[in-house]
Amino acid sequence: MTKESWFFNFMKICNMKKLLLLPFAVLFFIGATAQNKTYRFHFNNRLSENYYQGSPLAPVCPGTYTVQPLAGVNKGAYNFDKGCGLVFMDSATNLLASGSYTIELYFKLDTITGYKKIIDFDSLGADAGFYNQSGKLVMYSNFTSADSVVGAGAWSYVAITRDGSSKVMYVYHNDKVLGTLNDNSDQYIYGTEKLLIFFRDDNNTSNSEQSGGSVGMIHISDYVMDSTTIKGHYTGLGTILNIPETGNMDNALKIWPNPATDYVEIATPVKCSYNLYDVTGRKYAGGDMKAGQNKLNLQPYPAGLYMLEVVSAESDRKSYKLLIQ
């Protein structure tokens, strides 16, 4: 075999290996860019998510805002009357489409006697849901905590988790696991309207299964937090509640989905501009973005790896990898 033929055979083998390895590299990149998401509502005079992800919460009827000492910090709270509450609409972003979630609440109820619904999953069409029952926490009708843990007029940190694959759920109060259950009948995932309704029962406002109260935090995540994480959130609640709603782009700017196909959503706390480059440095797009949620159409651009550069008015410049499929 001549040196030339050996060389060409060797290159052929290398190129075949590259072709075989490429899908794995792409899969690795896609896996590396997948991120868990949390929508954070902190009620500082507005019902929007802290970083303008998803839709704002919708009030069933008008509430009021006050500043209260919560977990060692003075911060905003939203006050709702009996029969009122808040609605999370997920049809735009499908945050909880997989059936896996963690929902964290920091709230208080004016009265706790009897059943008081905390979360409704079925557009007010069924009794199944998350309740207080005279201080006990209940996933009706499959779980009731052994002890009374919620007091009238007292703030409580409460969390529930659900694994979309195993359908196993956990119920927490403060830093303790109160119990577990299996949601085989899918009672505790939202229906076709993709709504979670907080503090509002499926009956009229005069019934005993509702209470007025206040809420200082609602966090909705698309993954299952473990008990160590939830305990850490409870013990660090003051720090969590004191995180400013807007900040520098490095920790506040959100980009999703990534990888993307037709569009990408960009949520930024401040007005800024953007530039979209491919890996060779060729600029494909640029423009201005408003504070809040922006949508960038990606349909005109070929599939590949891009760099999305975001520039604030203070010339704070950040670059993010974006894979267009």
URMO-V500131 format. One record per backbone hydrogen bond with DSSP energy under -1.0 kcal/mol. NH is the residue of the N-H (numbers start at 0). CO is the residue of the C=O. Records with the same first field share a line. If there is no record, write none. Layout:
BEGIN
NH: CO  CO
END
This chain:
BEGIN
5: 1
6: 2
7: 3
8: 4
9: 5
10: 6
11: 7
12: 8
13: 9
14: 10
15: 11
16: 12
17: 13
18: 14
19: 15
20: 16
21: 17
24: 20
25: 21
26: 22
27: 23
28: 24
29: 25
30: 26
31: 27
32: 28
33: 29
38: 219
40: 217
44: 42
49: 39
51: 48
56: 46
57: 86
59: 84
63: 78
65: 76
67: 74
69: 67  72
72: 69
74: 67
76: 65
77: 214
78: 63
79: 212
83: 80
85: 197
86: 57
87: 195
89: 193
93: 89
96: 93
98: 95
100: 161
101: 220
102: 159
103: 218
104: 157
105: 216
106: 155
107: 213
109: 211
115: 131
116: 208
117: 129
118: 129
119: 196
124: 121
128: 139
129: 118
130: 137
131: 115
132: 135
133: 111  113
135: 132
137: 130
138: 142
139: 128
141: 138
142: 138
144: 136
148: 134
149: 134
152: 108
153: 150
155: 106
157: 104
158: 171
159: 102
160: 169
161: 100
162: 167
166: 162
168: 180
169: 160
170: 178
171: 158
172: 175
173: 156
175: 172
177: 170
178: 170
180: 168
182: 166
183: 181
185: 182
193: 190
195: 87
196: 119
197: 85
198: 117
206: 203
212: 79
213: 107
214: 77
215: 105
216: 105
217: 40
218: 103
219: 38
220: 101
221: 36
229: 225
230: 226
231: 227
232: 228
233: 229
234: 230
235: 231
236: 233
239: 235
240: 236
241: 237
242: 239
251: 247
252: 248
253: 266
255: 264
259: 322
263: 295
264: 255
265: 293
266: 253
267: 291
271: 288
272: 310
273: 286
274: 308
275: 284
276: 306
277: 281
280: 277
283: 275
284: 275
286: 273
288: 271
291: 267
293: 265
295: 263
297: 261
300: 297
303: 323
305: 321
306: 276
307: 319
308: 274
309: 317
310: 272
311: 315
314: 311
317: 309
319: 307
321: 305
323: 303
324: 259
END
